[in-house]
Amino acid sequence: MEQQEIKENTEIDILEEKYLQAKKYNLKIFPYYKMFSWDLLFFYSISFLFLTQVKGLSASNVLFMDSCYTLFKFIGQIPSINIAELIGKRKSILLSNILVALSIGILLFVQNLTHAVISYAIMGIGYSLKTLCDPIFLRDCITAKEHQGTIFTNLDGKGSAYWYFFDAITSIACGFLFVFNNYLPMILCFVMCIISCIFAFKFKTYENPKEKVKLEESGSFKAYFKDLKIAFKNIFNSNRLKALFLCSGMFAALFAIRSSIASSLFTEIGIKEEYFGIIFAILTIFSAVASNFQNYFHKKLKNRVLTYFSLVFSLSLIGIGFVSLYSRNFTFTVIMVLIFYAVQYIIKGPYYTLQKRYLNSFSSSSMSTKIYSANTLVESLFSTVMCYIASLLLGFTSTIYAVIIIGLTFLLIFIWLLDYMKDKIGLNPEEYKKSDINFTEVH
């Protein structure tokens, strides 16, 4: 009996060591995985031109497609939690990257708006699953007992920086590749998606099968959704999380339209298409450098990070609109517009990592999955509405006026939101109510 117990303990120790080594390996390659997979490469600097000039869609159509993308990202959230807990985060990451690759493959052959919407819908579902699983996967693989938040931000920030620099390089080539062959940037984007799938496949299994949620044993998902409903109720009872979700939703709405609006604006003010890639590459470098300083922003600005980021971003939009509207000097207009966009990209760099750090605070791994999902639901809803509104604006006015309207609207909303957030975010742990930081998944 004693020998059997020793044998079982030995097997458990071997299994735990195996999972520990798998986690270390996953942490080692995660920044390189993120370099290829965080977002689409060879895409954003040229997608607007590809869809309008090659596929014959209008600027309004492109923003409508963006709204469809965010809508399906919203729809995919609840099933994404289901999938992540049923098949595990590693397999979910692989599935999400396959869906994204499939969407780009379809986009290469679209013939009309309906086909393009299908492509963006699949992309939205893929990124819904990916946005949920990537940060939780990274968090799960961190085995250190202390400074987990710092390790998370360092590894995530390193991956972000790699992606930004790589995106800058690919963006420089993008405009010239597009002029040489309209399809070449999109083909290379598809290749990058395939590489992402390969990296996702190389991740090692680190989850103990005995600890997975056995949804298939219940015969239905009724019990699971009951638990999920209770978990979400607890989450939305937290004033801290509600404030973070609202802020995340506003930033997500701005980021959702940034690329398409920028490309449309560049076209209106007369910038040649072959320079689009160079411009986006330079802007991306600003994000890459800034992403390495997320801890600096966190320590320097403390609980004022979101205040500075939101107000400066909104004012930069207003500045872009008024300079483009009233300046009669082409060189001055281009320089000022690029300076304002550089400010936005500097904010974008550290924002994503800091946002995930704040969402991770005060929660367990399983609850973090649901927190990320709830946050993505809010972000997708806000982004869908914003893309649809921007699509309507571009339907009856110029991009310049649309940028001014959007900038002024967001400035007013952020001023209200920051007043709402001031006693809910950035407090010491003892200053929060229990309902703000203590979460339960089931009753």
Protein Blocks (a to p, Z undefined) as FASTA:
>chain_A
ZZmmmmmmmmmmmmmmmmmmmmmmmmmmmmmmmmmmmpcchklmmmmmmmmmmnopafkl
mmmmmmmmmmmmmmmmmmmmmmmmmnojklmmmmmmmmmmmmmmmmmmpcbfklmmmmmm
mmmmmmmmmmmmmmmmmmmmpmbfghklmmmmmmmmmmmmmmmmmmmmmmmmmmmmmmmp
mklmmmmmmmmmmmmmmmmmmpccfbdfklpccfklnopaklmmmmmmmmmmmmmmpmkl
mmmmmmmmmmmmmmmmmmmmmmmmmmmnopafklmmmmmmmmmmmmmmmmmmmmmmmmmn
mmmmmmmmmmmmmmmmmmmmmmmmmpcbfklmmmmmmmmmmmmmmmmmmmmmmmmmmmmg
opafklmmmmmmmmmmmmmmmmmmmmmmmmmmmmmpcfklmmmmmmmmmmmmmmmmmmmm
mmmgopafklpcfklmpccfbZZ
